[in-house]
Amino acid sequence: MQERGHLRSVKLEVLVEQGDSNVPFFVVVSGEIEILRPSGDIETLITVHGPGQFTGEINMLSGRRALFRARATKPGNVIEMDRQNMMALLQSDAEIGDILMRAFILRRVELVAAGVGDVVLIGSSNSARTFQIKEFLMRNGHPYNYIDLENDSEVQHLLDNFHILANDIPVLICQGKFVLRNPNNQQIANCLGFNELINQTALRDLVIIGAGPSGLAAAVYGASEGLDVLVMETSSPGGQAGSSSRIENYLGFPTGISGQDLASRAYTQAQKFGAEILITKGLRLSCGGKPYIVENEDGSKIPTRTVIIATGAEYRRLRLKNLQRFEGMGVYYGATFLESQLCKGDEVIVVGGGNSAGQAAVFLAESAKCVHMLIRSAGLAESMSRYLIRRIEDTPKIILHTHTEIITLEGDIHLESVQWQNSITKEIEEHKISNVFVMAGAAPNTSWLDGCIALDSKGFIKTGADLSPEYLSNIGWPVARQPYSFETSLPGIFAVGDVRAGSIKRVASAVGEGSVAISFIHKVLQE
């Protein structure tokens, strides 16, 4: 280890300050290093590293800013290593790499669970944007402390200290210094330095657009095989799968795994091999020449030799005039631990008959009083795995309503009641239910392509054999070969996962497509 770093004598000194970039990695040979969370003049002790122990957590992989202050509290010696050498050691030495990865992951898990980080979120249960910020931070794995405006007696002192008014809520305080009033996701990402060290002008071997299971699989395989990989994600890693409470039929996880946990592991694994992940919005693909250009919201133009589109699909919105008013305030598109805390002991509705809806119903039944499943068809057999159907049938709290859909949503600030109708009997029922989970249908995220690539009638991307010789001739397909599997109507641009026409809507299938696409990326790069 000392070959990649250097021995350094330390006295009573600060080695890392909260918010520092390019944070070094330290192994304590002798002496002691305290990890502290500063807040004004107050320091909170997080942990102490003694001889044989080392500093760092997940931010060492991503290169993001330091969450905490590190200070030597006893004179001694440390091995100091810059991030580049630490990453090389992690990738080249399996035994040391395993120790570091486990420690980094477990430390971040503990920080998230304890709500200990460099962020304070002040919000309200009556604010949809508060919920959305919590979801953004959670799915990006960033630890934060949440203060509820309505239930915390100490909140007024904090509001006064930072000159925050009630109508500024939600408010995010970064590192005890920067106050963001009702920020959007991009402002949060910028404040936390998510994208700070990423070079957005360098020519890449591969840009992957979307960090769902297929995009992350492509990132892991691409980066591990030596490609210069940049992943661009508009919001939060995990895609639609990240909102799943539990996936029980994914190979290698006999007891199941939540979509969030699976996405988090894949996200970390991609960073381990050197893939960079850019949180951005407002993507545009310039397809007029090579290299291809991917443009993001702030106008940065990223050149790349190849592209994998893995933007997935999102659940279709209910066709109700006041739906938007209740999104995040009673209507949700995921069923994770975060959402389940909102409806303990209450009746809830799950709309949809696919596996995601089934997983949500079973998960929510653990804490809800009753789960009403609403489907438009006559049954679940054609759209859901048999093991989930059996689970639903064996759960008394779950009531299946066939040929049924919601027709009205009512409420003041938050959803308060719902009406649904049976399409056969035309009978209408009204229920005082304040939480609806929508997991029905799939609309592809392809509108941003703006006609650049061939789509089918439903907006999914055509690839491989779906691109007929006649069509390719008409558009002037520029290479002698036929498109590879998963390759779109533009050579070197591939589509994988739910966004691709004809894809199998399963997590395992998406992961497989992302990994297989890398073999064709290599062929394109050699052309």
Sequence and secondary structure as in RCSB ss.txt:
>XXXX:A:sequence
MQERGHLRSVKLEVLVEQGDSNVPFFVVVSGEIEILRPSGDIETLITVHGPGQFTGEINMLSGRRALFRARATKP
GNVIEMDRQNMMALLQSDAEIGDILMRAFILRRVELVAAGVGDVVLIGSSNSARTFQIKEFLMRNGHPYNYIDLE
NDSEVQHLLDNFHILANDIPVLICQGKFVLRNPNNQQIANCLGFNELINQTALRDLVIIGAGPSGLAAAVYGASE
GLDVLVMETSSPGGQAGSSSRIENYLGFPTGISGQDLASRAYTQAQKFGAEILITKGLRLSCGGKPYIVENEDGS
KIPTRTVIIATGAEYRRLRLKNLQRFEGMGVYYGATFLESQLCKGDEVIVVGGGNSAGQAAVFLAESAKCVHMLI
RSAGLAESMSRYLIRRIEDTPKIILHTHTEIITLEGDIHLESVQWQNSITKEIEEHKISNVFVMAGAAPNTSWLD
GCIALDSKGFIKTGADLSPEYLSNIGWPVARQPYSFETSLPGIFAVGDVRAGSIKRVASAVGEGSVAISFIHKVL
QE
>XXXX:A:secstr
 TTTSEEEEE SEEEE TT SS  EEEESSSEEEEEEEETTEEEEEEEE TT B   THHHHT   SSEEEEEE 
EEEEEE HHHHHHHHHH HHHHHHHHHHHHHHHHHHHHHT SSEEEEE TT HHHHHHHHHHHHTT   EEEETT
T TTHHHHHHHTT  GGG SEEEETTTEEEES  HHHHHHHTTTTTT  SSS EEEEEE  SHHHHHHHHHHHHT
T  EEEEESS TTGGGGG S B SSTT TT B HHHHHHHHHHHHHHTT EEEE    EEE SSSSEEEE TT  
EEEEEEEEE   EE      TTHHHHBTTTEES  SHHHHTTSTTSEEEEE  SHHHHHHHHHHTTTSSEEEEE 
SSS STTTS HHHHHHHHT TTEEEETTEEEEEEEESSSEEEEEEEETTT  EEEE    EEE    EES GGGT
TSS B TTS B  GGGS HHHHHHHT  SSS   TTB SSTTEEE GGGBTT    HHHHHHHHHHHHHHHHHHH
H 
